[in-house]
Amino acid sequence: MADTAFQTQYRQEFIAGFEQRESLLRKTVTTEAVIKGNSAVFLVADSGGAEATTRGVNGLIPARADNLTQLTATLAEWHDLARKTNFNVFASQGDQRRIMQMTTMAVINRKIDSDIIAQLETGTNDTGAAQTMSLDLAMYAKVILGNNNVPADGNLFGVISPAAEAYLMQTREFASADYVSRKPFDGAGGILTMFQWAGVCWIVHPGLTGKGTNAEKCFMYHKSSVGHALDKDQISAPVGYDDEQDYSWARCTGFFGSKVLQNSGIVVINHDGSAYAAQ
């Protein structure tokens, strides 16, 4: 006869799995809160590169028109719906209703970022053949923007892969306290996913195209280069229960769309991150 009766203890508080659960890019672009309609029109206005003129021989100052460009971001509806039978909710470990609500919101937030990334990828200015991140590559992208009259006004963003961040960590001009006030190797602030350096706000994003390969697509751009329209009034994350079929559900829905406003303000950084891929 056994003299032990071991018991298995299941922890009821669930542990969130590793995945991106919030939008990292929405604040880096020009946003519009749509109240009604399936599109949002952004107006880009400039002088069209006009130069100052002298008064004409007739004594009049030559007049000109401003360069006005209207660009439309078309909204689409995006949903994520999770469903579990009441028995599964009852018999499973953890708060299954809360898990459904958390994961559906994560799906929509990732879709917002992928929508913006898809627009950034249409940029025609790039750094040429893929290479590993370096001070020279970062400055190359910034010089391209400068040559295009893009201002370094605190609204420049660099979106890079984890591999590109790893190379920057090994760059003296980034890692040394002589160049930056926030030390990237200081663990007190937790995992570094956003930092200010060289007049650019850098964001480490896990969802870039080609991540972990020799064809990663990273970006440097100005906030006014991309427009993003999101109907805040229609963002919803309801949860419910169906009496007839005895199941619980959670749904997250958003109406949004993105559009490149100024191609000259976007640089695609072709990056080789293959050396840091899992073996």
Solvent accessible surface area in square Angstrom, and as a share of the most:
residue,aa,sasa,rsa
1,M,239,1.07
2,A,86,0.67
3,D,139,0.72
4,T,75,0.44
5,A,101,0.79
6,F,188,0.78
7,Q,157,0.70
8,T,96,0.56
9,Q,147,0.65
10,Y,131,0.50
11,R,141,0.51
12,Q,118,0.52
13,E,86,0.39
14,F,38,0.16
15,I,145,0.74
16,A,37,0.29
17,G,51,0.49
18,F,216,0.90
19,E,76,0.34
20,Q,27,0.12
21,R,92,0.34
22,E,111,0.50
23,S,30,0.19
24,L,43,0.22
25,L,0,0.00
26,R,45,0.16
27,K,174,0.74
28,T,4,0.02
29,V,0,0.00
30,T,47,0.27
31,T,59,0.34
32,E,81,0.36
33,A,44,0.34
34,V,10,0.06
35,I,122,0.62
36,K,185,0.78
37,G,54,0.52
38,N,106,0.54
39,S,45,0.29
40,A,10,0.07
41,V,87,0.50
42,F,21,0.09
43,L,108,0.54
44,V,23,0.13
45,A,65,0.51
46,D,69,0.36
47,S,46,0.30
48,G,52,0.50
49,G,68,0.65
50,A,49,0.38
51,E,151,0.68
52,A,109,0.84
53,T,90,0.53
54,T,119,0.69
55,R,145,0.53
56,G,28,0.27
57,V,168,0.96
58,N,109,0.56
59,G,35,0.33
60,L,117,0.58
61,I,112,0.57
62,P,76,0.48
63,A,102,0.79
64,R,144,0.53
65,A,87,0.67
66,D,88,0.46
67,N,66,0.34
68,L,111,0.55
69,T,58,0.34
70,Q,137,0.61
71,L,35,0.17
72,T,59,0.34
73,A,1,0.00
74,T,89,0.52
75,L,17,0.09
76,A,46,0.36
77,E,109,0.49
78,W,89,0.31
79,H,93,0.41
80,D,37,0.19
81,L,91,0.45
82,A,24,0.19
83,R,142,0.52
84,K,54,0.23
85,T,66,0.38
86,N,49,0.25
87,F,141,0.59
88,N,70,0.36
89,V,18,0.11
90,F,165,0.69
91,A,62,0.48
92,S,48,0.31
93,Q,83,0.37
94,G,13,0.12
95,D,72,0.37
96,Q,19,0.09
97,R,106,0.39
98,R,123,0.45
99,I,38,0.19
100,M,2,0.01
101,Q,71,0.31
102,M,53,0.23
103,T,43,0.25
104,T,1,0.00
105,M,68,0.30
106,A,0,0.00
107,V,51,0.29
108,I,3,0.02
109,N,26,0.13
110,R,77,0.28
111,K,61,0.26
112,I,7,0.04
113,D,1,0.01
114,S,51,0.33
115,D,28,0.15
116,I,0,0.00
117,I,9,0.05
118,A,52,0.41
119,Q,44,0.20
120,L,0,0.00
121,E,67,0.30
122,T,82,0.48
123,G,12,0.12
124,T,105,0.61
125,N,36,0.19
126,D,66,0.34
127,T,6,0.04
128,G,36,0.34
129,A,90,0.70
130,A,44,0.34
131,Q,77,0.34
132,T,55,0.32
133,M,6,0.03
134,S,38,0.24
135,L,62,0.31
136,D,106,0.55
137,L,1,0.01
138,A,0,0.00
139,M,58,0.26
140,Y,98,0.37
141,A,0,0.00
142,K,48,0.21
143,V,83,0.48
144,I,28,0.14
145,L,1,0.01
146,G,44,0.42
147,N,116,0.59
148,N,50,0.26
149,N,139,0.71
150,V,20,0.11
151,P,70,0.44
152,A,72,0.56
153,D,79,0.41
154,G,59,0.56
155,N,52,0.27
156,L,3,0.02
157,F,23,0.10
158,G,0,0.00
159,V,0,0.00
160,I,0,0.00
161,S,0,0.00
162,P,57,0.36
163,A,8,0.06
164,A,0,0.00
165,E,24,0.11
166,A,27,0.21
167,Y,40,0.15
168,L,0,0.00
169,M,34,0.15
170,Q,125,0.56
171,T,17,0.10
172,R,155,0.56
173,E,38,0.17
174,F,5,0.02
175,A,29,0.23
176,S,27,0.18
177,A,61,0.47
178,D,130,0.67
179,Y,111,0.42
180,V,17,0.10
181,S,114,0.73
182,R,135,0.49
183,K,111,0.47
184,P,12,0.08
185,F,140,0.58
186,D,80,0.41
187,G,62,0.59
188,A,96,0.74
189,G,60,0.57
190,G,49,0.47
191,I,161,0.82
192,L,17,0.08
193,T,68,0.39
194,M,86,0.39
195,F,8,0.03
196,Q,122,0.54
197,W,16,0.06
198,A,38,0.29
199,G,46,0.44
200,V,0,0.00
201,C,13,0.08
202,W,0,0.00
203,I,1,0.01
204,V,14,0.08
205,H,2,0.01
206,P,55,0.34
207,G,42,0.40
208,L,6,0.03
209,T,70,0.40
210,G,26,0.25
211,K,105,0.44
212,G,25,0.24
213,T,58,0.34
214,N,93,0.48
215,A,55,0.43
216,E,1,0.01
217,K,67,0.28
218,C,0,0.00
219,F,0,0.00
220,M,0,0.00
221,Y,0,0.00
222,H,15,0.07
223,K,67,0.28
224,S,47,0.30
225,S,2,0.01
226,V,0,0.00
227,G,0,0.00
228,H,0,0.00
229,A,0,0.00
230,L,12,0.06
231,D,8,0.04
232,K,119,0.50
233,D,103,0.53
234,Q,83,0.37
235,I,57,0.29
236,S,40,0.26
237,A,30,0.24
238,P,43,0.27
239,V,78,0.45
240,G,23,0.22
241,Y,101,0.39
242,D,41,0.21
243,D,119,0.62
244,E,150,0.67
245,Q,117,0.52
246,D,59,0.31
247,Y,44,0.17
248,S,1,0.01
249,W,66,0.23
250,A,1,0.00
251,R,77,0.28
252,C,0,0.00
253,T,6,0.03
254,G,0,0.00
255,F,59,0.25
256,F,1,0.00
257,G,4,0.04
258,S,12,0.08
259,K,72,0.31
260,V,23,0.13
261,L,20,0.10
262,Q,64,0.29
263,N,58,0.30
264,S,47,0.30
265,G,2,0.02
266,I,0,0.00
267,V,0,0.00
268,V,8,0.05
269,I,0,0.00
270,N,22,0.11
271,H,0,0.00
272,D,38,0.20
273,G,0,0.00
274,S,48,0.31
275,A,77,0.60
276,Y,107,0.41
277,A,36,0.28
278,A,105,0.82
279,Q,207,0.92
